Amino acid sequence: MTVYSPNSHSEKFTISDRANPIYLLDFADFASAPSAVPIYSPPSDSSTPTAASFPEHETLPTGAPTIPYTKWYRVWERTSPRDFYAEAIIIPFILVLALLHVWGRRTNKRKAGQWITAHAPLLNKEFASIGFDRRKGISDYEGDFSELLNEKTAQDYVTYATGRQNVAFVDLKIRLLKRYNPLTLLFETMFSFLFESIRPPKEVMEATMYAFDGKEKDLVPVKSKAEWDARDSRFKGLPNSGYDACVWAVVHKEQMKGLRDERYDVSLTATKDHKSLPQWASVMSESAEVTEALLTKELVQAVEKAGDAFEYMIVTDQPVDKPLKLDEATPRKRVILSLRLPSSSHHSAYDPTIPIFEYFLKMPDTLVMTAHFRSEVTRKIRATREDEVKKLKKADEGEKAEERRLEAEKKKKEIRDTRLKGLSAEEQRKFLEKEREKGQKKQEKRMSRKA
């Protein structure tokens, strides 16, 4: 066998020549294993460590070479302050954001606590139970009523009250500014100036009170079978808490357009100014008789005293969003109050809104006593709701008819496919031709009808 020499491709040798030492000189470097001792030249630098540089409990191994320290180990020699310019900007920015977040959350929590502290006596006066912890009474909080609130988000605080005649329960929601996120707050403020559809951020309290409307037996919880058996006698002596359905509101004129766009129930009303109200407020009602019954002297005085802090008070039985199904059109009577929160943190800053909030809590009593209208007015209000229900029924029937049509077509196609599988190739061809001819005839009839 002939092979080439590793040094020259032109020189050949045979296997028998491998015994000749001359041809094995090129492979002499690999004849033995490499030495375990590394080749090392001691540096001339004075920083070369010696045995004295190591701690007393450590010694250099015998025969081991010394390793010099270089700039890789000396960070202060291979870096400079300009290498950390990015960190010098990012880290303080993150710290500022973190401090603003903590400050914003604490400020919002303190402001929500100030509101509930100012209004807790009124709630305690009207309701038997306040807050989500039913085991605690109002006296158990020892003046710190902030625990009555539940922090839903960093800007939303909610609480709950129940246990009052004519009222099933009331939900109170406080929405504050996003102080914990200043960048988002800045962008929202800027966009509100640029686009009319975006409302500027504000701090409001919205309370929604749900009326019993004569359904105490269905809404009041029963804890035991004995209470269930005695529930008829329990509610027998109570007066009827029902009243006629209507949509009526007193609204600040700055909020009027937004309410019509956002709320379906308010869109059913007509807007009219009233001589008793200040110029910046208006009435939205389904009937003038409803306004005369519900717009009392006490309410007008409370609205005037609240001033710009007052946004709206709505009496309604319709949903906020336009119903798309019959289930969503079910009437649910409630009263809604919206108030702006003052910028001041002093306890006296809530004095202007205390009267309107107190009147709101007693509004169900006014409705039970006065919201009973003439049959003509009731018939007109009922006709508006029936028209909307008819539209929903028609749309629902159309959807059901379309579902029935699709289901019939699906069954028809299954019968056709089953029949087609049982035919021979020639029979399938004739069957498909007849189908095509029928389809063409139907298309011609449609075209002639259109013509």
Secondary structure, DSSP 4 states (H G I P E B T S, - for coil): -EEE-SS-SS-EEEGGGGGSGGGGGGGGGGSSPPPSSPP------TT---GGGS-TT--PPTTPPP----TTT-HHHH--GGGGHHHHHHHHHHHHHHHHHHHHHHHHHHHHHHHHHHHHHHHHHH-SEESS-TT--GGGGTT-GGGGSEESSSSEEEEEEEEETTEEEEEEEEE---TT-HHHHHHHHHHHHH-TTSPPP--EEEEEEEE-TT-HHHHS---SHHHHHTHHHHTTTSPP-------EEEEEHHHHHHHHHH-TTGGGSEEE--TTS-TTEEEEES-HHHHHHH--HHHHHHHHHHGGGEEEEEEE-S-SSPPSSGGGG----EEEEEEEPPS--SGGGGGGGHHHHHHHHHHHHHHHHH----HHHHHHHHHHHHHHHHHHHHHHHHHHHHHHHHHHHHHHHHHHHHHHHTS-HHHHHHHHHHHHHHHHHHHHHHHHHH-
